[in-house]
């Protein structure tokens, strides 16, 4: 359990350290810690060094080493961490990275400079400390003091000897002066004898007045300026202290003055010359001892200064190493920065970017720059060629797109997996996808019929395509290429319808011609039989009458059918005049409203004068046919027993929409069949007695009036028929000369209608 707890503690700690290191906060904490540690060591060092110590006492080597290490390590660490932050800030400011190379070089150079510097500083401090301990030891100090004392004792002994000679001379002078006075001419000889006899170099009898003026009365080898007034006054002060002889310090001599016992106010001055080296040696020894004592008093201060200099020198060396590392990193990164800048310009599309070559040509960085420039040059050449090729491809693509957008045929390019790569607007329109983008989709999702054709082996076929608007026939061709196929297709629904209509028109004309001729003799013969032999037939007159009536009635039906064939085959050209189409619409409804009172008819607007250039007879024929189909559709619904919540009603509206005149008729009949797209084809009917020509005639009338007709589902059930005419284009036709009808029928001719919708 203890190991498990330890793992539970160590893992979060390791993750925390990893997060802190990754975010850089660990270096911030290290910087703060180094600063706090440095401040603490400085405060501790100051406290330790500011304490009063005995003169001449110094810190021990362990203390010095500890102070150096305690101050150098956190100071160097703080410098390295601060330089790391500076390097990263500079790198970020110059946008050349995160400063990793700077920090690594700073760390490397700092370690290389700091380790030997700290070691040398510690050894230098210890070496100095050992030297100081030797030179300021009691043994060295005692030896120096003894040497100085020996020299001074030698000098003092010599001074005492001269002083003793002077005292003896004064005693001899007292005896001599007791016999002879001092102004005796032989006194000078006696003074010279005493001087030379005692090994003295100079002697003089001097008198000193109360004012301090010195007068030499007798002398041997004396010279002016022999006695310094200030030093003489000092010597006289010593004599007043009852000293027998006092030294008078002079240059190159040991001079002594002593009073004459029998001559008040007079003194004997004697001197003996000494060598300059002896005097200088004594002075030097005394000065050395004085300097030594001064150094001894300042030994602690000098020790601290030297170690402080070592500390400052070490920090300066580390700082120079850090500065060198930063400069070296800058020099190394300058080409890298140029590379980054050039790469950024290339990324933005400037392929003329080049890197300046810095330094010797055989340098690795220069080689890198040369390789980069060579690469960018090749890239610029290849990109130029690629752009030229792309421009050619764009030109070809624009040409192909222009061709595809201008052709009426649909074009679809497919890959090897049957996925749509490219389409034109005609293909999207023919497949009823409008603005929907079908590129990238499977062909089976777009059109299952085309997908089935693609999976076959035929290269062209007429494909029946189903959609919400009905069925359409597409003439499809396939062409294979290396990676897929191309489908081209045209909507031939109207073409096929026109072909069928033309064929049926020709058939209708032939049928009308072949059938109409024998109908009249048959009808006349049946009528003649009925008139002439009706009364003569005695066996079964009713049957005879019924048979002849049947012949006459069937002939009439055949004549009516022949008339429809003739009308469909030879539709008279319309005579365009300006008419009130509201009146035409009302008349078309009125004919059926009277015949079918169980159906509700409505016209919107109920009254009005709506003008349109048209052929009144043909437009009335078309509207009457449409209304008749609506009536029959309602009756068929009734016969089937299918209810409609809106009842039995037919609504017709006439209105203008922009530049169009629209007839909109709705009924509540059975609705449209599934093959609604064939409603207006000739002979397309589901009625037993229907010819299938009514709606074909309606469509022909609408087309000759430059209009459009559409069959739609009525909301709630039933059918909606929308007929729209271009009023402006029809108005231009009103100026043409009227053309008479080829059929020669009046306005009220009716046509059999097709199966109601």
Residue pairs with C-beta under 8 A, 6 or more apart in sequence:
17 26
20 26
20 29
27 81
27 84
27 85
30 77
30 81
31 78
31 81
31 82
31 85
34 74
34 77
34 78
34 81
35 74
35 78
37 74
38 71
38 74
38 75
38 78
41 70
41 71
41 74
42 71
44 70
45 67
45 70
45 71
48 63
48 67
49 304
53 300
55 296
55 297
56 136
56 296
56 297
56 299
56 300
57 299
57 300
58 129
58 132
58 133
58 136
58 299
58 300
58 303
59 67
59 129
59 300
59 303
59 304
60 129
61 125
61 126
61 129
61 130
64 125
64 126
64 129
64 303
64 307
65 122
65 125
65 126
67 307
68 118
68 121
68 122
68 125
68 307
68 310
68 311
69 118
69 122
71 311
72 114
72 118
72 121
72 311
72 314
72 315
73 118
75 315
76 110
76 114
76 118
76 314
76 315
76 318
79 110
79 315
79 318
79 319
79 322
80 106
80 107
80 110
80 322
83 106
83 110
83 322
83 325
83 326
84 99
84 102
84 103
84 106
84 107
86 326
87 99
87 102
87 103
87 106
87 326
87 329
88 98
88 99
88 102
88 103
89 99
90 99
90 102
91 97
91 98
91 99
91 102
91 333
92 98
92 99
94 337
95 340
96 333
96 336
96 337
96 340
97 333
97 336
97 340
101 329
101 332
101 333
102 325
102 326
102 329
102 333
105 325
105 326
105 328
105 329
105 332
106 322
106 325
106 326
106 329
108 325
109 321
109 322
109 324
109 325
109 328
110 318
110 321
110 322
110 325
112 321
113 317
113 318
113 320
113 321
114 314
114 318
114 321
117 313
117 314
117 317
117 318
118 314
121 310
121 311
121 313
121 314
124 310
125 306
125 307
125 310
128 303
128 306
128 307
129 303
132 299
132 302
132 303
134 140
136 295
136 296
136 299
141 292
141 296
144 288
144 289
144 292
145 289
147 285
148 285
148 286
148 288
148 289
151 281
151 282
151 285
151 286
152 282
152 285
152 286
154 282
155 254
155 278
155 282
158 254
158 272
158 274
159 247
159 254
159 256
162 200
162 245
162 254
162 255
162 256
162 270
162 271
162 272
163 244
163 245
163 246
163 247
163 256
163 258
164 245
165 198
165 199
165 200
165 270
166 245
166 256
166 257
166 258
166 268
166 270
167 244
167 245
167 258
168 198
169 194
169 195
169 198
169 203
169 268
169 270
170 258
170 259
170 260
170 261
170 268
172 194
173 194
173 260
173 262
173 268
174 260
174 261
174 262
176 187
176 190
177 262
177 263
178 262
180 186
180 187
181 187
182 205
182 217
182 218
182 263
187 218
188 218
188 220
191 203
191 205
191 218
191 219
191 220
192 203
192 220
194 203
195 201
195 202
195 203
195 220
195 221
195 270
198 270
199 272
200 270
200 271
200 272
201 221
201 253
201 271
201 272
201 273
202 219
202 220
202 221
202 222
202 226
202 253
202 255
202 269
202 270
202 271
203 219
203 220
203 221
203 222
203 268
203 269
203 270
203 271
204 216
204 218
204 219
204 220
204 222
204 226
204 268
204 269
204 270
205 216
205 217
205 218
205 219
205 260
205 263
205 266
205 267
205 268
205 269
206 214
206 215
206 216
206 217
206 227
206 257
206 266
206 267
206 269
207 214
207 215
207 216
207 217
207 265
207 266
207 267
208 214
208 215
208 232
208 236
208 265
208 267
209 215
209 265
212 229
212 233
214 227
214 229
214 232
216 222
217 266
222 269
226 250
226 269
226 271
227 248
227 250
227 255
227 269
228 248
228 249
228 250
231 248
231 249
231 250
232 248
232 257
234 246
235 246
235 247
235 248
235 257
236 246
236 257
238 246
238 247
239 246
239 257
239 258
239 259
239 267
244 258
245 256
245 257
245 258
246 256
246 257
246 258
247 254
247 255
247 256
248 255
248 256
248 257
248 269
248 271
249 255
250 271
252 273
252 274
252 276
252 279
253 271
253 272
253 273
253 274
254 271
254 272
254 273
254 274
255 269
255 270
255 271
256 269
256 270
256 271
257 267
257 268
257 269
258 267
258 268
259 266
259 267
259 268
260 266
260 267
260 268
295 302
332 365
334 358
335 355
335 358
335 365
335 366
335 368
335 369
338 355
338 356
338 358
338 369
339 355
339 368
339 369
339 372
341 353
342 353
342 354
342 355
342 372
342 376
343 353
345 353
346 353
346 376
346 379
351 376
351 379
351 380
351 383
352 380
353 376
354 373
354 376
355 369
355 372
355 373
356 369
357 366
357 369
357 370
357 373
358 365
358 366
358 369
359 365
359 366
360 366
361 370
401 424
404 411
404 422
404 424
404 425
404 426
405 424
405 425
405 426
407 424
407 426
408 426
408 490
409 426
409 488
409 489
409 490
410 423
410 424
410 426
410 427
410 428
410 429
410 430
410 431
410 474
410 487
410 488
410 489
410 490
411 422
411 423
411 424
411 426
411 427
411 486
411 487
411 488
412 420
412 422
412 423
412 427
412 443
412 446
412 450
412 486
412 487
413 420
413 421
413 422
413 423
413 484
413 485
413 486
414 420
414 421
414 443
414 454
414 484
414 485
414 486
414 487
415 421
415 483
415 484
416 483
416 484
417 442
418 442
418 443
418 444
418 451
418 454
419 440
419 441
419 442
419 443
420 438
420 439
420 440
420 441
420 442
420 443
420 446
421 439
421 484
422 439
423 438
423 439
427 489
428 434
428 435
428 436
428 438
430 472
430 474
430 489
430 490
430 491
431 438
431 446
431 447
431 450
431 465
431 467
432 467
432 468
432 469
433 446
438 446
442 451
443 450
443 451
443 454
444 451
447 465
449 463
449 464
449 465
449 466
450 463
450 465
450 474
450 476
450 487
450 489
453 461
453 463
453 476
453 478
453 487
454 478
454 485
454 487
458 478
459 477
459 478
459 479
460 475
460 476
460 477
460 478
461 476
462 473
462 474
462 475
462 476
462 492
463 473
463 474
463 476
463 489
464 471
464 472
464 473
464 474
465 471
465 472
465 473
465 474
469 677
470 675
470 676
470 677
471 493
471 675
471 677
472 491
472 493
472 677
473 491
473 492
473 493
473 496
474 489
474 490
474 491
474 492
475 489
475 490
475 492
476 487
476 488
476 489
477 487
477 488
477 489
478 485
478 486
478 487
479 485
479 486
479 488
480 486
493 677
497 678
497 680
497 681
500 681
500 682
501 681
501 682
501 696
504 568
504 682
504 683
504 696
505 568
505 569
505 682
506 569
508 564
508 565
508 566
508 568
508 569
508 682
508 693
509 565
509 566
509 569
509 570
511 562
511 565
512 562
512 563
512 565
512 566
512 569
515 558
515 562
516 559
516 562
516 566
519 555
519 558
519 559
519 562
522 551
522 555
523 551
523 552
523 555
523 556
523 559
526 548
526 551
526 552
526 555
527 548
527 552
529 548
530 544
530 545
530 548
530 549
530 552
533 544
534 541
534 544
534 545
534 548
535 541
537 544
560 752
561 691
561 752
564 691
564 693
564 751
564 752
565 691
565 693
566 743
567 693
567 697
567 743
567 745
567 749
567 751
568 682
568 693
568 696
568 697
568 700
570 742
570 743
571 697
571 700
571 701
571 704
571 743
572 618
572 739
572 740
572 741
572 742
572 743
573 704
573 739
573 741
573 742
574 614
574 615
574 618
574 701
574 704
574 705
575 615
575 738
575 739
575 740
575 741
576 613
576 614
576 615
576 730
576 733
576 734
576 736
576 738
577 613
577 614
577 615
577 616
577 734
577 738
578 611
578 612
578 613
578 734
579 611
579 612
579 613
579 614
579 616
579 619
580 609
580 610
580 611
581 610
581 611
581 612
581 614
581 619
581 654
581 661
581 663
582 603
582 605
582 607
582 608
582 609
582 610
582 654
584 616
584 619
584 620
584 623
585 603
585 623
585 652
585 654
585 663
586 603
587 620
588 620
588 623
588 624
588 626
588 627
588 652
589 601
589 603
589 627
589 650
589 652
591 624
591 627
592 599
592 601
592 624
592 627
592 628
592 631
592 650
593 599
593 601
596 631
598 648
599 631
599 634
599 648
599 649
599 650
600 647
600 648
600 649
600 650
601 649
601 650
601 652
602 649
602 650
602 651
602 652
603 652
603 653
603 654
604 651
604 652
604 653
604 654
604 655
605 654
608 654
610 654
610 656
610 661
612 661
612 725
612 727
612 730
613 727
613 730
613 731
613 733
613 734
614 705
614 725
614 730
615 701
615 705
616 747
617 741
617 746
617 747
617 749
618 701
618 704
618 705
619 701
619 705
620 747
621 697
621 698
621 701
621 749
621 750
621 751
622 697
622 698
622 701
622 702
622 723
623 652
623 663
624 750
625 694
625 695
625 697
625 698
625 751
625 753
626 665
626 698
626 721
626 723
627 650
627 652
627 665
628 694
628 753
629 694
629 695
629 753
629 754
629 756
629 757
630 650
630 665
630 667
630 669
630 719
630 721
630 756
631 650
631 667
631 756
632 669
632 753
632 755
632 756
633 667
633 669
633 670
633 671
633 718
633 719
633 756
633 757
634 648
634 650
634 667
634 668
634 669
635 756
636 669
636 670
636 756
637 644
637 668
637 669
637 670
638 648
640 670
642 670
644 668
644 716
644 717
644 718
645 716
646 668
646 716
646 717
646 718
647 668
648 668
649 667
649 668
650 665
650 666
650 667
650 668
651 665
651 666
651 667
652 663
652 664
652 665
653 662
653 663
653 664
653 665
654 661
654 662
654 663
654 664
655 661
655 662
655 664
656 662
656 727
657 724
659 726
659 727
659 728
660 724
660 725
660 726
660 727
661 724
661 725
661 727
662 722
662 723
662 724
662 725
663 721
663 722
663 723
663 724
664 720
664 721
664 722
664 723
665 720
665 721
665 723
666 714
666 718
666 719
666 720
666 721
667 714
667 718
667 719
668 714
668 716
668 717
668 718
669 718
669 719
669 756
669 757
670 718
670 756
670 757
671 713
671 714
671 717
671 718
671 719
671 757
672 679
672 711
672 713
672 719
672 757
673 679
673 686
673 757
676 711
676 757
678 684
679 695
679 711
679 754
679 757
680 695
680 696
680 698
680 699
680 709
681 692
681 696
682 692
682 693
682 696
683 691
683 692
683 693
684 692
684 695
684 696
684 754
685 691
685 692
685 754
685 755
686 755
687 754
687 755
689 752
690 752
690 753
690 754
690 755
691 752
691 754
692 754
692 755
693 751
693 752
693 754
694 751
694 752
694 753
694 754
695 753
695 754
696 754
697 751
698 709
699 709
702 708
702 709
702 723
702 725
705 725
705 730
706 725
706 726
706 729
706 730
706 733
707 723
707 724
707 725
707 726
708 723
708 724
709 721
709 722
709 723
710 721
710 722
711 719
711 720
711 721
711 757
712 719
712 720
712 721
712 722
713 719
713 720
714 720
719 757
